[in-house]
Amino acid sequence: MMTTRREILAGAVAAAVLGPSRAGKAADETSPKGRGVERYRPPTRHGLGGVAIGNAFRPNTDEASHAAMQAAWDAGSRYYDTSPWYGLGLSERRFGQFLDDKKRDEFVVSTKIGRLLKADESFDKPLMWKDYPPFRYEYDYTAEGTRRSIEDSLQRMGLGSLDIVFIHDLSPDNGDLGRDWTRQFDVAMKGAAKELTRMREEGIIKAWGFGVNRIEPCVMALEQSDPDIFLSACQYSLIEHQAALDVLFPACEERGVSVVVGAPLNSGFLAGVDRYNYSEKIPEPFLAKRDRLREVARRHGVDLRSAALQFCAAPKVVSAVIPGARDAQQASQNAASAKESIPADFWAELKSEKLIAADAPTPATA
């Protein structure tokens, strides 16, 4: 039997993140955990990400943030994702204030664990957050740290329950952790993963998974634990999507695990912002690809933002897409983009020009 490209890629990723012996063991498993299990998925396919609400890149007012959340709510979004990391508690606080007068069964909230916040007026480390409150952060992926983080998040948001909890930024791209991320991953498998599984079984949360910017931790988690859902940021977009399509998505589908797509616009890049995946350093090939995407979109009368958001929502394994917004205009634009009619010929040309993978699901084919 001929080995497919997808199988080659899957093996390469497994070997890279698990090591030769563990990758071989994973490949031999024929009964993955969770097969046939009915796992929780957010009830709405379009949500609001909370990075901008946490003053990412530049300061934002409470009023503008509230307007962004209100515009998303008015457009029908009922899924809100945040984290203690976003603005060192600011994003969670703002979401909690907005949701305070909403009925709890009318919205879904996900937040994250992995960093505990400590009051510290002397902390002034340069971060992507602007005008953040007087806290410092400490990594903690233990069971005790997980429960403490969730309790802190509930207090900041003024909520009595959470729907989804993601293990956050436990990934090779996290500069704070460096090579230590694999050791911390082992800590999380023995601590956070087991604690979240216990909380899910007790009915305290509905689902848990990893919230990361790389696919390797998700592949590892699927082999070593029993997650329900991943928040995969920066890994599935019009710009880059091959690894997710070939490796992560099939592995998730095998286990009934769904994927929330974060940063579907590559941190605003596909909406015209000169920033790519939270960095102002933009690889030249991606600038060229954006130009080509814009040209095809122009010929078909398509808004590139709309194409980007609808592309991310097309795979069946994707349970939600959560672009961010810092004001009402951005939130309204995102909502309108999800509903824009895009001709099938547009997607066909993207494939013929090799701007997206030939087997990538699109709204016209999904």
Secondary structure, 3 states (H helix, E strand, C coil): CCCCHHHHHHHHHHHHHHCHHHHHHHHHCCCCCCCCCCCCCCCCCECEECCHHHCECCCCCHHHHHHHHHHHHHCCCCEEECCCCCCCCHHHHHHHHHHCCCCHHHCEEEEEECEEEEECCCCCCCCCECCCCCEEEEECCCHHHHHHHHHHHHHHHCCCCCCEEEEECCCCCCCCCHHHHHHHHHHHHHCHHHHHHHHHHCCCCCEEEEEECCCHHHHHHHHHCCCCEEEEECCCCCCCCHHHHHHHHHHHHHHCCEEEEECCCCCCHHHCCCCECCECCCCHHHHHHHHHHHHHHHHHCCCHHHHHHHHHHCCCCEEEEECECCCHHHHHHHHHHHHCCCCHHHHHHHHHCCCCCCCCCCCCCC
